[in-house]
Amino acid sequence: MTTIPAPARLSPGEGCFTFTVTTALAADPVLARAAAWLRASLLPATGLPLPEGPGGVEFRLAGGLGPEEYRLTVTEKSVLIEAASPAGAFYGAQTLRQLLHPAAFRRGRIAGRTWSVPAVSIADAPRYGWRGCLIDVARHYLPKNDLLRYIDLLAMHKLNVLHLHLTDDQGWRLQIRKYPKLTETGAWRRESPLGARRHRRFDGRPHGGFYSQDDIREIVAYAADRFITVVPEIDLPGHTQAAIASYPRLGNLATPPEVATEWGISENVLNVADATIAFFLDVLEEVLELFPGPYVCVGGDEVPKTQWNDSLAAKERIRELGLRDAAELQTWFMRHFTDFLLARGRRPLSWDELLEGGLPPGVTVASWRGERCTTMAARAGHDVVVSPFAETYLDFRQAEGEQEPVPIGSVTCLETVYAFDPVPAALTEAERGRILGAQAALWTEHIDSPRLLDYMAFPRLAAFAEAVWSSERDLEDFLVRLAVHEKRLDALGVEYRPAAGPHPWQRRPDAPGHPRTRAEIDGELAAWTANLRF
């Protein structure tokens, strides 16, 4: 929906193009993937085979366009999609599908229908190259088929990065051949919190699951066919209790912990032994086999230093390396993994906490703690992906009131997401060039089913997608188009949040939340970043 361009880019024509069973689909060989996707997507609902041949819908290679740019021209006689790359052609095909009746998004025919699109001329290109969505499959496992469905939804909104948060204290979701206990033990916990942790309520139900390496190959290939890059995250050195429960030698305590059954930040972090570093270099070797994309996220966020400050081995590391404190020890520890990735031609991504001990060279920063961190990273010469806590974390509640399911955080409403701009005003033109783009985040501590994931994601993810695609935005126009777009989501079976509030079955009175005010959130962010100096 975001990708039906703003009015300034769309020129209405006269009449419409009507699809028939004899409509042909022709494509330049370079753009054939987009043509194949369009044929496969339209056939179930329309019954139109779109055979190869002249006339009808044509994909044409065109020079002078950006890597994701396209032109779409519809007349009474033909449809022309022009692009300089397969990705641009794919986005043109997505827009063409959006111009059809919402029934085109169904998986089977429901009635006889004449399929037509209005005569228009569209020139469109994205504002940012990184248009992402993080899905946390560690806190609540998302079965493979549901994850593939979400890849289709991201592609429909012209998002091009899926950041998969695969490991955390509450679960390890990626098969590693060399270390099978990571999934034999680490992929399962005995129960989960029921609602926000402050209520101390638990569901008493075991939870778990993981992706085999063949599952991951399938997911990555499926995403690549839709021009989405999958960025894996192996969180280090914190958020690692599931790994420590699997292999206790990785931790700092004599008594091994279980896979975490509570939300929040665990005090259990990796030790800084050479053997622990070697263990996770082995893990990353297998990660690189599975994920061919340029970026790998190695975490670096929310690392309590309590165990390191109490550890004789960690203190000795700080002394022998001449480090100032445990923050610098974390940077030293993380540099083993960032250097490893750089040496293999990959680009390490880490959360902005690494600013506290000094950013290793070559790291792209995922900035979640506000403009201060974004500005600091860009001015230090690092590329930045912007994902601010209060504007793009879609696990936050969508409105005031107890009707919202498991309401946490401050209110992040549709209008807030739509107004989001990733570039701090204080940056110079050169520093702005360091902003690769942005991503929304679906953290799943309180999202325990695909149905609730739909509710928390949509329609806010559509608003986010337009914010990172379009330079020109108009909220009133967006809301008009959203009413049509929701019919597409209905056809796809997406259980989005209605504008009037949740349906009765979307509420969760059994799982109390922890609502916060925006002032509280801003105060927390300020405290977290108070030690940072420009």
C-alpha positions in Angstrom: 0.0 0.0 0.0 2.8 2.3 0.8 4.0 1.7 -2.6 1.1 3.1 -4.5 2.9 6.4 -4.9 2.0 9.8 -3.5 -0.4 11.8 -5.7 2.4 13.9 -7.2 3.9 10.8 -8.8 0.7 9.3 -10.2 -0.9 10.7 -13.3 -4.3 9.4 -14.1 -5.1 8.4 -17.7 -8.4 7.7 -19.5 -10.1 4.3 -19.5 -8.6 1.1 -18.1 -6.7 -2.0 -19.2 -8.8 -5.2 -18.9 -7.1 -8.5 -18.4 -8.4 -11.5 -20.4 -7.5 -15.1 -20.5 -5.5 -14.4 -23.7 -3.5 -11.5 -22.1 0.1 -12.2 -22.7 3.0 -11.5 -20.4 6.3 -10.6 -22.0 9.5 -9.8 -20.2 13.2 -9.0 -20.8 15.2 -12.0 -19.6 16.8 -9.8 -16.9 13.3 -9.0 -15.5 11.8 -12.5 -15.9 11.8 -13.2 -12.1 9.3 -10.4 -11.6 7.2 -11.6 -14.4 7.1 -15.1 -13.0 6.1 -13.8 -9.6 3.3 -11.8 -11.1 2.0 -14.8 -13.0 2.1 -17.0 -10.0 0.5 -14.4 -7.7 -2.4 -13.5 -10.0 -3.3 -17.0 -11.3 -5.0 -18.4 -8.2 -7.5 -15.5 -7.7 -8.0 -14.5 -11.4 -7.6 -17.7 -13.3 -5.6 -15.8 -15.8 -2.6 -17.8 -17.0 -0.8 -14.7 -18.5 1.1 -16.8 -21.1 4.4 -15.7 -22.6 4.1 -13.7 -25.8 3.7 -10.2 -27.2 1.2 -7.6 -25.9 -0.6 -7.4 -22.7 1.7 -6.9 -19.7 5.3 -6.2 -20.7 8.4 -5.9 -18.5 11.1 -3.8 -20.2 14.7 -3.2 -19.3 15.3 0.6 -19.1 18.5 2.6 -18.4 18.8 5.6 -16.2 16.7 4.2 -13.3 17.9 3.4 -9.8 18.3 -0.2 -8.5 14.8 -0.3 -7.0 13.1 2.3 -9.2 10.4 1.5 -11.7 7.9 3.1 -14.1 4.4 1.7 -14.6 2.3 2.8 -17.6 -1.2 1.5 -18.1 -3.2 2.3 -21.2 -6.4 0.8 -22.6 -4.2 -1.5 -24.7 -1.3 -2.5 -22.6 0.6 -2.5 -19.3 4.3 -1.6 -19.3 6.7 -2.0 -16.4 10.1 -0.5 -16.9 13.1 -1.1 -14.6 16.8 -1.2 -14.6 17.0 -4.2 -12.3 14.9 -7.3 -11.2 14.1 -5.6 -7.9 12.6 -2.5 -9.6 10.5 -4.7 -11.9 9.3 -6.7 -8.8 8.1 -3.5 -7.1 6.4 -2.4 -10.3 4.6 -5.8 -10.3 3.6 -5.3 -6.7 2.1 -1.9 -7.5 0.2 -3.4 -10.5 -1.3 -6.0 -8.3 -2.4 -3.3 -5.9 -4.2 -1.5 -8.7 -6.4 -4.6 -9.2 -9.5 -5.3 -7.1 -8.5 -6.5 -3.5 -9.9 -9.9 -4.5 -6.7 -10.3 -6.5 -5.0 -11.0 -3.1 -7.0 -14.1 -2.5 -5.7 -17.6 -3.0 -8.6 -18.9 -5.0 -11.5 -17.6 -7.2 -14.6 -16.6 -5.4 -16.8 -15.4 -8.3 -16.8 -14.5 -11.9 -15.1 -11.1 -12.3 -13.7 -8.8 -14.9 -10.2 -7.8 -13.9 -9.0 -4.3 -14.9 -6.6 -1.6 -13.7 -7.1 2.2 -14.3 -5.0 3.9 -16.9 -2.2 5.6 -15.0 1.4 6.6 -15.3 3.6 6.0 -12.2 7.2 6.8 -11.6 8.4 5.5 -8.2 11.6 5.0 -6.2 12.3 4.3 -2.6 13.7 6.9 -0.2 16.0 4.5 1.6 17.8 1.4 0.7 17.3 -0.3 4.0 13.6 -0.8 4.7 13.4 -3.5 7.3 11.4 -5.3 9.9 12.9 -7.2 12.9 10.9 -10.3 13.9 11.9 -11.8 17.3 11.5 -15.5 17.0 13.6 -16.2 20.1 11.0 -15.1 22.7 8.1 -16.8 20.9 9.0 -19.2 18.1 7.2 -18.5 14.8 6.7 -21.7 12.8 8.3 -21.7 9.4 5.1 -21.5 7.4 4.0 -18.4 9.4 7.4 -16.9 8.8 7.1 -17.5 5.1 3.7 -15.8 5.2 5.3 -12.7 6.8 8.0 -12.6 4.1 5.2 -12.2 1.6 3.6 -9.5 3.7 6.9 -7.6 3.9 7.4 -7.9 0.1 3.9 -6.7 -0.5 4.8 -3.5 1.4 8.1 -3.2 -0.5 10.2 -3.8 2.6 13.5 -5.4 1.7 15.2 -6.6 5.0 14.0 -9.2 7.4 16.1 -9.0 10.6 15.7 -12.4 12.3 16.4 -12.3 16.1 17.3 -15.9 16.4 18.8 -16.2 19.9 18.1 -14.9 23.4 17.8 -15.8 27.0 14.5 -17.5 26.4 15.4 -19.6 23.4 17.9 -20.5 20.7 16.2 -21.1 17.4 19.0 -22.0 14.9 20.4 -25.5 14.4 24.2 -25.5 14.7 25.7 -28.8 13.6 28.8 -28.6 15.8 26.9 -27.8 18.9 23.6 -29.8 18.9 22.7 -29.0 22.5 22.0 -25.4 21.5 18.6 -26.6 20.1 18.3 -29.9 22.0 18.3 -27.9 25.3 18.3 -24.2 24.4 15.3 -24.2 22.1 12.9 -25.2 24.9 11.7 -23.5 28.1 9.4 -25.0 30.7 7.0 -22.0 30.9 6.5 -18.4 29.9 5.2 -15.3 31.7 1.5 -14.5 31.3 1.5 -10.8 30.7 4.1 -8.3 31.9 6.8 -9.6 34.3 5.8 -7.4 37.2 2.7 -9.4 37.7 4.6 -12.7 38.4 2.1 -14.8 36.5 3.2 -17.8 34.4 1.3 -20.0 31.9 2.8 -23.3 33.0 3.2 -24.4 29.4 6.4 -25.6 27.8 7.4 -23.5 24.7 9.9 -24.0 22.0 10.9 -24.8 18.5 13.8 -24.2 16.1 14.7 -23.9 12.4 16.8 -26.7 10.9 19.5 -25.7 8.6 17.4 -26.8 5.6 14.5 -24.7 7.0 16.8 -21.7 7.0 18.0 -22.3 3.5 14.3 -22.4 2.4 13.5 -19.2 4.2 16.5 -17.4 2.8 15.8 -18.5 -0.7 12.0 -17.7 -0.4 13.0 -14.2 0.8 15.5 -13.7 -1.9 12.9 -14.6 -4.6 11.0 -11.6 -3.2 14.1 -9.3 -3.0 14.3 -9.5 0.8 17.7 -9.9 2.5 17.6 -12.0 5.7 19.9 -10.6 8.4 20.5 -13.2 11.2 21.1 -12.1 14.7 23.2 -14.1 17.1 23.1 -12.0 20.3 26.5 -11.6 22.1 27.7 -11.5 24.9 24.4 -10.8 26.7 21.0 -12.3 26.0 22.8 -15.7 26.0 21.2 -17.6 28.9 19.7 -20.2 26.5 23.2 -20.9 25.1 24.7 -21.1 28.7 22.0 -23.5 29.8 23.0 -25.7 26.8 26.7 -25.5 27.4 27.4 -24.3 31.0 31.1 -23.8 30.3 30.1 -20.6 28.4 28.9 -18.9 31.6 30.5 -17.3 34.7 28.8 -19.3 37.5 29.4 -22.7 38.9 25.7 -23.5 38.9 24.3 -23.6 35.3 21.0 -21.7 34.7 18.0 -23.1 32.9 16.6 -21.5 29.7 15.1 -18.3 31.0 11.4 -18.3 31.8 11.1 -14.6 32.6 11.3 -11.6 30.4 13.8 -8.8 30.9 17.5 -8.6 30.9 19.3 -11.7 32.4 22.4 -11.2 34.5 23.8 -14.4 32.9 26.3 -13.3 30.2 29.1 -15.1 28.4 32.5 -15.4 30.1 35.5 -13.9 28.2 37.6 -17.1 27.9 39.4 -17.9 24.7 37.3 -21.1 24.5 34.1 -19.2 24.6 35.2 -16.9 21.8 36.2 -19.9 19.7 32.8 -21.5 20.4 31.0 -18.5 18.9 33.4 -18.2 16.0 32.4 -21.8 15.2 28.7 -20.8 15.4 29.3 -17.8 13.1 31.1 -20.1 10.6 27.8 -22.1 10.2 25.8 -18.9 10.1 27.8 -17.6 7.2 27.1 -20.9 5.3 23.3 -20.3 5.7 22.9 -16.6 5.2 24.6 -15.2 2.1 23.6 -11.6 2.6 26.1 -8.9 3.5 25.0 -8.3 7.1 25.2 -10.4 10.2 24.0 -8.9 13.5 26.1 -9.9 16.6 24.0 -8.1 19.2 26.0 -6.2 21.8 22.9 -4.8 23.6 21.8 -4.8 27.2 24.8 -6.5 28.7 24.8 -6.4 32.5 28.4 -6.2 33.8 27.6 -7.6 37.2 29.2 -11.1 36.6 32.2 -9.6 34.8 32.8 -7.2 37.7 32.7 -10.1 40.1 34.8 -12.5 37.9 38.5 -12.8 38.6 39.0 -14.0 35.0 37.3 -10.9 33.6 39.2 -8.6 35.9 42.4 -10.2 34.8 41.5 -9.7 31.2 40.8 -6.0 31.8 44.2 -5.7 33.6 46.3 -7.5 31.1 44.7 -5.6 28.1 45.0 -2.3 29.8 41.3 -1.6 29.5 39.5 1.1 31.5 36.4 -1.0 32.6 33.9 -3.7 31.6 32.4 -1.5 28.9 35.8 -1.6 27.1 36.1 -5.3 27.8 32.8 -5.8 25.9 34.2 -3.9 22.9 37.3 -6.0 23.0 35.2 -9.2 23.2 32.9 -8.1 20.4 35.8 -7.1 18.1 36.7 -10.8 17.7 33.4 -11.3 16.0 33.3 -8.1 14.0 36.8 -8.6 12.7 35.9 -12.2 11.8 33.0 -11.1 9.7 34.9 -8.3 8.0 37.7 -10.7 7.1 35.1 -12.9 5.4 33.7 -10.0 3.4 30.6 -9.5 5.6 29.4 -6.4 7.4 28.8 -6.7 11.2 25.7 -5.0 12.6 25.4 -4.3 16.3 23.1 -2.4 18.6 24.2 1.0 19.8 25.4 0.0 23.3 28.8 -0.6 21.7 29.1 3.2 21.6 29.8 3.0 25.4 33.1 1.2 25.1 34.1 2.4 21.6 32.8 1.1 18.3 34.9 -1.5 16.6 35.9 -0.5 13.0 33.5 -1.4 10.2 30.5 -1.9 12.4 27.1 -0.8 11.2 25.1 0.5 14.1 21.4 -0.4 14.8 20.4 2.7 16.7 17.4 2.1 19.0 18.0 4.5 21.9 17.1 7.7 20.1 18.6 10.5 18.1 21.6 10.9 20.4 22.9 7.4 19.5 22.1 7.9 15.8 23.9 11.2 15.7 26.9 10.0 17.6 27.3 6.9 15.3 27.0 8.8 12.1 29.4 11.5 13.2 31.9 8.8 14.1 31.8 7.6 10.5 29.6 4.5 10.9 26.7 3.5 8.8 23.4 3.5 10.8 20.1 1.6 10.7 17.6 3.6 12.7 15.0 1.8 14.9 14.0 4.0 17.7 12.3 2.5 20.8 9.4 4.9 21.0 8.5 5.2 17.3 9.1 1.9 15.6 8.8 -0.8 18.3 5.5 -2.4 17.3 5.2 -4.4 20.5 4.2 -1.1 22.2 0.5 -0.5 22.8 -1.5 1.2 20.0 -3.9 3.2 22.2 -4.8 4.2 25.7 -7.0 1.8 27.6 -7.2 -1.7 29.0 -8.7 -3.0 25.8 -5.3 -3.3 24.1 -3.8 -6.8 24.4 -1.0 -7.0 26.9 -0.5 -3.2 26.9 3.2 -2.3 27.4 5.3 0.8 26.8 3.9 4.2 25.7 1.4 4.6 23.0 2.8 4.1 19.5 -0.2 4.9 17.4 -0.5 4.7 13.6 0.0 8.4 13.2 3.2 8.3 15.2 4.7 5.6 13.0 3.6 7.4 9.8 5.3 10.6 11.0 8.6 8.8 11.7 11.7 10.3 10.1 15.0 8.4 10.7 17.3 11.3 10.0 18.2 13.6 12.9 17.9 17.2 12.0 21.3 18.1 13.4 23.2 15.9 10.9 25.2 17.5 8.1 24.6 16.4 4.5 27.6 14.1 4.6 26.5 12.6 7.9 23.0 12.1 6.6 24.6 9.8 3.9 25.5 7.4 6.8 21.8 6.7 7.4 21.1 3.5 5.5 17.5 3.5 6.4 15.3 2.2 9.2 13.5 -0.9 10.5 10.4 -1.6 12.6 10.7 -4.2 15.3 8.3 -6.9 16.4 9.6 -8.0 19.8 7.6 -11.0 20.9 7.7 -11.2 24.7 4.0 -10.5 24.7 3.2 -11.7 21.2 2.6 -15.4 21.6 0.7 -16.3 18.4 0.6 -15.4 14.7 -2.9 -13.8 15.2 -1.5 -11.4 17.8 1.5 -10.7 15.6 -0.9 -9.6 12.9 -2.7 -7.3 15.3 0.5 -5.7 16.6 2.0 -5.4 13.1 -0.8 -4.0 11.0 -1.7 -1.5 9.9 1.3 0.2 11.6 3.7 -1.7 9.5 2.0 -0.3 6.4 2.5 3.2 7.8 6.1 2.5 8.5 6.7 1.1 5.0 5.3 4.3 3.5 7.5 6.4 5.8 10.7 4.7 4.6 9.6 4.5 1.0 8.1 7.9 0.2 9.7 11.3 0.5 6.2 12.9 0.3 3.7 12.0 2.9 0.1 13.0 3.5 -1.7 11.5 6.5 -5.2 12.2 5.3 -4.5 10.7 1.9 -2.8 7.7 3.6 -5.9 7.0 5.7 -8.1 7.1 2.6 -5.8 4.6 0.9 -5.6 2.5 4.1 -9.3 1.8 4.0 -8.8 0.2 0.6 -5.6 -1.5 1.7 -7.4 -3.1 4.6 -9.6 -4.9 2.1 -6.4 -6.5 0.7 -5.3 -7.5 4.2 -8.8 -9.0 4.7 -8.4 -11.0 1.5 -5.0 -12.3 2.8 -6.5 -13.2 6.2 -4.4 -10.6 8.1 -6.0 -9.9 11.5 -5.0 -6.3 11.8 -6.2 -3.9 14.5 -9.4 -2.1 13.4 -9.3 1.7 13.7 -12.1 1.6 16.3 -10.1 -0.8 18.5 -9.7 -4.5 19.0 -12.4 -7.0 18.3 -13.4 -8.9 21.5 -11.3 -11.9 20.5 -8.2 -9.7 20.0 -8.2 -8.7 23.7 -6.2 -10.4 26.4 -7.8 -9.9 29.8 -5.8 -13.0 31.0 -2.5 -11.3 30.4 -2.1 -7.9 32.2 0.4 -5.5 30.8 2.4 -2.6 32.1 1.5 0.7 30.4 4.0 3.6 30.5 3.8 7.2 29.6 5.9 8.8 26.8 7.6 10.9 29.5 8.6 7.8 31.4 10.0 6.3 28.2 11.9 9.4 27.3 13.3 9.6 30.8 14.5 6.1 30.6 16.2 6.7 27.2 17.9 9.8 28.6 19.2 7.8 31.6 20.5 5.0 29.3 22.5 7.4 27.2 23.6 9.9 29.8 27.2 8.5 29.8 27.6 9.0 26.0 29.7 12.0 25.0 29.8 13.5 21.5 
